[in-house]
Amino acid sequence: MLHEKYANKDAIMEEGEGIILSGSEKASPSRVNPKFKYEVLRVPGGESLIHCFQCGTCTSDCPVARFSDKYRPRSIIRMAQLGLKDRVLDSDFLWLCASCFTCTDRCPQGVEVASVIRALKNMAAMEGRIPQAFKILLGNLIKTGYIYEIPESRIKRRETLQLPPLPKTNVESLTKSLQNLDIKRFLEGLPQKSSEVRVWV
Amino acid sequence: MGVAGAKYTIYLGCAIPYRVSSYELSARKVLNRLGVELIEMPEFNCCGLPLESLSHKLTLLLSARNLAIAEQVGLNILTLCPGCAGTLKKTNKVLKEDKVLREEINRHLSKAGLEFKGSIEVKHISQALIEDIGLDRIKKAILRPLKGLRVAEHSGCHLSRPRKHIGFEDPENPKVLKMLIEATGAKCVEYLGETECCGSTIAAIDDKISLSLVREKLLHVREANAEALITICPACHIMYDANQMRAERMFGEKYGIPVLHYTQLLGLAMGMQPNELGFDELRVNPSKILERALEAKQRT
């Protein structure tokens, strides 16, 4: 019975109509998780998700959206509100946010769009869905304190340029500070050599 | 902070020691000339910004650790990277206001004998120049006004966004870098899309999009007949200078726009020599604009 289904707040509903997606991605019925938006609201940065009224200022002002047919901040926010959890967290487009914060600064509803998207990325990361480039940055951080492995030649060159020696991170102290954060799991599947993936062009 | 004897602990971050020494070199030179004293910040780590996509908590902790170290040094932080400045500022503000979060972060830091107290401030070099040193003092240090030079500015997103955490600059109509440029005597021209992002943060995720942003910016700068693009961020500089040739190859076009750090432009106006300011580290040949700058008559 339909009313029974809706009476059970925990029920996972089948979405009747595909949502409108931008560009070439074809909309298909997806599983809707009505509790998902409450999960997002509890993640730091996700608090303002609920205030979005879909005006589209974010997408129209987004520098990335102008050159991507996949990345649409408004759609991401709407998908999160609807509870299309897998479609958002599994996506590649989630990682295309440039964190320029134009959307956040211009949203007439005060939605911190870039921070909501960051919260979604944090949720994806907790489930192990992480682009390789980020794994390398984190691997370098844990090893050296910097997100890049600064080559010895660069450190030497500082002398030639008469720059002061580069301070070395106290990695032991850093490790102690980070030991209770559950971040090691982010490194699963990390390539052995950082040269295998371009980190910064 | 008064005019004379400005003193900070300098936080370099990762991108500058990794590959933008021209910025560090020229910044240290001009700050020294302006009487600013810099104390090296010991044992710092990444500000946390690039890893915020993975874990917000990690970013808070990394930046809080840097703030705690600077508190031990007992000086306000000066950064050359707006991304570092923004992240440190934001964490500083959030942890000062949120006692529960501060206690949580301090529990992590205490494992390494550190504590965030909230006793210092963070400034990007542009904010320090405009607020602590002041335009008057900068103008007095100009020995070779760059009269007749036409340049374009690119402040970059993180210098002013998100507005509620940064505060000293208007993201929709940025003026600080413009005023700093005009203090050198050069003309700062307007162009389409001045506040557009450089795309560096997604360069490792989608090359085509970030280089499309580079292309668009450089075309607009060229349309405005600017002789150079002036940046004040290491990441923006990498995109427009080091990656300019990659964009040229990708789109089969030629841009040829030199990209200077603001501190290089200021150094030239102060009468310094290009080799002191790291000009030989630039990828796009700056010889034309250097010639024009050095033409400017040295004031005696």
HADDOCK unambig.tbl for C-alpha pairs under 7 A between the chains (distance, minus, plus):
assign (segid A and resid 63 and name CA) (segid B and resid 196 and name CA) 6.78 0.50 0.50
assign (segid A and resid 63 and name CA) (segid B and resid 197 and name CA) 6.60 0.50 0.50
assign (segid A and resid 64 and name CA) (segid B and resid 209 and name CA) 6.71 0.50 0.50
assign (segid A and resid 67 and name CA) (segid B and resid 209 and name CA) 5.67 0.50 0.50
assign (segid A and resid 68 and name CA) (segid B and resid 209 and name CA) 6.73 0.50 0.50
assign (segid A and resid 96 and name CA) (segid B and resid 202 and name CA) 6.19 0.50 0.50
assign (segid A and resid 96 and name CA) (segid B and resid 205 and name CA) 6.92 0.50 0.50
assign (segid A and resid 98 and name CA) (segid B and resid 199 and name CA) 6.35 0.50 0.50
assign (segid A and resid 98 and name CA) (segid B and resid 201 and name CA) 5.30 0.50 0.50
assign (segid A and resid 98 and name CA) (segid B and resid 202 and name CA) 5.62 0.50 0.50
assign (segid A and resid 100 and name CA) (segid B and resid 157 and name CA) 5.41 0.50 0.50
assign (segid A and resid 100 and name CA) (segid B and resid 158 and name CA) 6.83 0.50 0.50
assign (segid A and resid 100 and name CA) (segid B and resid 197 and name CA) 6.47 0.50 0.50
assign (segid A and resid 101 and name CA) (segid B and resid 161 and name CA) 5.82 0.50 0.50
assign (segid A and resid 101 and name CA) (segid B and resid 162 and name CA) 5.53 0.50 0.50
assign (segid A and resid 104 and name CA) (segid B and resid 162 and name CA) 6.82 0.50 0.50
assign (segid A and resid 105 and name CA) (segid B and resid 162 and name CA) 6.03 0.50 0.50
assign (segid A and resid 105 and name CA) (segid B and resid 163 and name CA) 6.35 0.50 0.50
assign (segid A and resid 118 and name CA) (segid B and resid 53 and name CA) 5.50 0.50 0.50
assign (segid A and resid 121 and name CA) (segid B and resid 53 and name CA) 5.63 0.50 0.50
assign (segid A and resid 121 and name CA) (segid B and resid 54 and name CA) 6.48 0.50 0.50
assign (segid A and resid 122 and name CA) (segid B and resid 53 and name CA) 5.84 0.50 0.50
assign (segid A and resid 122 and name CA) (segid B and resid 54 and name CA) 4.90 0.50 0.50
assign (segid A and resid 122 and name CA) (segid B and resid 55 and name CA) 5.39 0.50 0.50
assign (segid A and resid 125 and name CA) (segid B and resid 54 and name CA) 5.56 0.50 0.50
assign (segid A and resid 133 and name CA) (segid B and resid 204 and name CA) 6.47 0.50 0.50
assign (segid A and resid 145 and name CA) (segid B and resid 45 and name CA) 4.75 0.50 0.50
assign (segid A and resid 145 and name CA) (segid B and resid 46 and name CA) 6.11 0.50 0.50
assign (segid A and resid 146 and name CA) (segid B and resid 14 and name CA) 5.63 0.50 0.50
assign (segid A and resid 146 and name CA) (segid B and resid 45 and name CA) 5.72 0.50 0.50
assign (segid A and resid 146 and name CA) (segid B and resid 46 and name CA) 5.04 0.50 0.50
assign (segid A and resid 147 and name CA) (segid B and resid 14 and name CA) 6.44 0.50 0.50
assign (segid A and resid 147 and name CA) (segid B and resid 46 and name CA) 6.39 0.50 0.50
assign (segid A and resid 148 and name CA) (segid B and resid 14 and name CA) 6.64 0.50 0.50
assign (segid A and resid 148 and name CA) (segid B and resid 18 and name CA) 6.84 0.50 0.50
assign (segid A and resid 150 and name CA) (segid B and resid 18 and name CA) 5.29 0.50 0.50
assign (segid A and resid 163 and name CA) (segid B and resid 25 and name CA) 6.99 0.50 0.50
assign (segid A and resid 167 and name CA) (segid B and resid 42 and name CA) 5.53 0.50 0.50
assign (segid A and resid 167 and name CA) (segid B and resid 43 and name CA) 5.57 0.50 0.50
assign (segid A and resid 168 and name CA) (segid B and resid 43 and name CA) 5.18 0.50 0.50
assign (segid A and resid 169 and name CA) (segid B and resid 43 and name CA) 4.01 0.50 0.50
assign (segid A and resid 169 and name CA) (segid B and resid 44 and name CA) 5.36 0.50 0.50
assign (segid A and resid 169 and name CA) (segid B and resid 45 and name CA) 5.72 0.50 0.50
assign (segid A and resid 170 and name CA) (segid B and resid 43 and name CA) 5.39 0.50 0.50
assign (segid A and resid 173 and name CA) (segid B and resid 112 and name CA) 5.09 0.50 0.50
assign (segid A and resid 176 and name CA) (segid B and resid 111 and name CA) 5.71 0.50 0.50
assign (segid A and resid 176 and name CA) (segid B and resid 112 and name CA) 5.63 0.50 0.50
assign (segid A and resid 177 and name CA) (segid B and resid 108 and name CA) 5.01 0.50 0.50
assign (segid A and resid 177 and name CA) (segid B and resid 109 and name CA) 4.98 0.50 0.50
assign (segid A and resid 177 and name CA) (segid B and resid 111 and name CA) 5.61 0.50 0.50
assign (segid A and resid 177 and name CA) (segid B and resid 112 and name CA) 5.70 0.50 0.50
assign (segid A and resid 178 and name CA) (segid B and resid 108 and name CA) 6.80 0.50 0.50
assign (segid A and resid 198 and name CA) (segid B and resid 204 and name CA) 6.24 0.50 0.50
assign (segid A and resid 199 and name CA) (segid B and resid 204 and name CA) 5.35 0.50 0.50
assign (segid A and resid 200 and name CA) (segid B and resid 203 and name CA) 6.47 0.50 0.50
assign (segid A and resid 200 and name CA) (segid B and resid 204 and name CA) 5.62 0.50 0.50
assign (segid A and resid 201 and name CA) (segid B and resid 203 and name CA) 6.34 0.50 0.50
assign (segid A and resid 201 and name CA) (segid B and resid 204 and name CA) 6.66 0.50 0.50
